[in-house]
């Protein structure tokens, strides 16, 4: 009798241990819960971005003082590289965009009496470092580096153009949406310093500053 009870107990224990794998083979049976894989951020990527910029421009000389508020859209491309150590993500990113920021209604004194002074830009680019922290598929990051663009100064019917270099800094959020694709939202502040508008265009040597805020959205494709 004792041997019989022991044999029955052993059979029951074997059945209990085998039941998950047996149930998994049955239609509609037990399945391990699916866990979505964590996103990996390492590697090269390319993308597109579009956004809107608004800023300020000041005109200053011994006889001129004026200001304008250029604004407009941007559209361009992005290329970059990420490395990742644990949850920390670091890398470099560059982008260049066509830029339609402009303002032709400056106010001020001297040659900048309404509406004789104006400013516009046609391209904008950055070369930046990025450092962020990844929460699975979401990457929060800060970025800073160099900013580049043209400043076209219009006064008295003439236009003077100067290519300028300055600095840029900002923050962003990137989210892995499907496979190698990710989407991002980003804020940048850029200062291109001051350009010179000579006497031939402005009537007197004048310095013109250009600062801008940019909000843009983009999609990236990562090459793992």
GIWOVEN-V320142 format. One record per residue. N is the residue number from 0. RES is the residue in three letters. PSI is psi in whole degrees, -180 to 180 (* if undefined). Layout:
BEGIN
n = [N,N]
res = [RES,RES]
psi = [PSI,PSI]
END
This chain:
BEGIN
n = [0,1,2,3,4,5,6,7,8,9,10,11,12,13,14,15,16,17,18,19,20,21,22,23,24,25,26,27,28,29,30,31,32,33,34,35,36,37,38,39,40,41,42,43,44,45,46,47,48,49,50,51,52,53,54,55,56,57,58,59,60,61,62,63,64,65,66,67,68,69,70,71,72,73,74,75,76,77,78,79,80,81,82,83,84,85,86,87,88,89,90,91,92,93,94,95,96,97,98,99,100,101,102,103,104,105,106,107,108,109,110,111,112,113,114,115,116,117,118,119,120,121,122,123,124,125,126,127,128,129,130,131,132,133,134,135,136,137,138,139,140,141,142,143,144,145,146,147,148,149,150,151,152,153,154,155,156,157,158,159,160,161,162,163,164,165,166,167,168,169,170,171,172,173,174,175,176,177,178,179,180,181,182,183,184,185,186,187,188,189,190,191,192,193,194,195,196,197,198,199,200,201,202,203,204,205,206,207,208,209,210,211,212,213,214,215,216,217,218,219,220,221,222,223]
res = [UNK,UNK,UNK,UNK,UNK,UNK,UNK,UNK,UNK,UNK,UNK,UNK,UNK,UNK,UNK,UNK,UNK,UNK,UNK,UNK,UNK,UNK,UNK,UNK,UNK,UNK,UNK,UNK,UNK,UNK,UNK,UNK,UNK,UNK,UNK,UNK,UNK,UNK,UNK,UNK,UNK,UNK,UNK,UNK,UNK,UNK,UNK,UNK,UNK,UNK,UNK,UNK,UNK,UNK,UNK,UNK,UNK,UNK,UNK,UNK,UNK,UNK,UNK,UNK,UNK,UNK,UNK,UNK,UNK,UNK,UNK,UNK,UNK,UNK,UNK,UNK,UNK,UNK,UNK,UNK,UNK,UNK,UNK,UNK,UNK,UNK,UNK,UNK,UNK,UNK,UNK,UNK,UNK,UNK,UNK,UNK,UNK,UNK,UNK,UNK,UNK,UNK,UNK,UNK,UNK,UNK,UNK,UNK,UNK,UNK,UNK,UNK,UNK,UNK,UNK,UNK,UNK,UNK,UNK,UNK,UNK,UNK,UNK,UNK,UNK,UNK,UNK,UNK,UNK,UNK,UNK,UNK,UNK,UNK,UNK,UNK,UNK,UNK,UNK,UNK,UNK,UNK,UNK,UNK,UNK,UNK,UNK,UNK,UNK,UNK,UNK,UNK,UNK,UNK,UNK,UNK,UNK,UNK,UNK,UNK,UNK,UNK,UNK,UNK,UNK,UNK,UNK,UNK,UNK,UNK,UNK,UNK,UNK,UNK,UNK,UNK,UNK,UNK,UNK,UNK,UNK,UNK,UNK,UNK,UNK,UNK,UNK,UNK,UNK,UNK,UNK,UNK,UNK,UNK,UNK,UNK,UNK,UNK,UNK,UNK,UNK,UNK,UNK,UNK,UNK,UNK,UNK,UNK,UNK,UNK,UNK,UNK,UNK,UNK,UNK,UNK,UNK,UNK,UNK,UNK,UNK,UNK,UNK,UNK]
psi = [-45,-40,-38,-44,-42,-42,-40,-41,-42,-41,-42,-42,-42,-37,-42,-43,-32,-14,-38,-45,-34,-42,-33,-26,-11,143,130,12,-164,137,143,139,142,131,120,135,145,147,140,134,-1,147,178,155,156,160,-178,150,154,148,-162,138,147,145,-151,152,128,136,128,133,-174,-23,4,137,128,167,154,166,78,145,158,-180,163,148,130,-166,161,146,143,177,135,144,158,133,106,-127,-6,131,133,152,-169,150,141,150,156,141,146,141,129,31,131,160,120,18,54,151,146,-154,174,-134,-13,19,143,135,44,-14,139,164,147,164,155,-18,155,138,156,156,112,157,152,142,127,180,128,129,87,-108,-9,134,115,132,158,152,148,155,-148,147,146,146,173,148,114,113,126,126,141,32,-2,165,129,134,135,132,129,155,140,-142,162,147,155,-171,161,169,127,141,128,115,-37,116,-126,2,142,156,149,155,139,142,134,145,127,143,113,12,-149,140,159,134,113,172,-30,-33,-48,-2,-24,151,125,143,140,120,161,118,145,148,140,130,128,160,152,169,141,149,121,138,105,*]
END
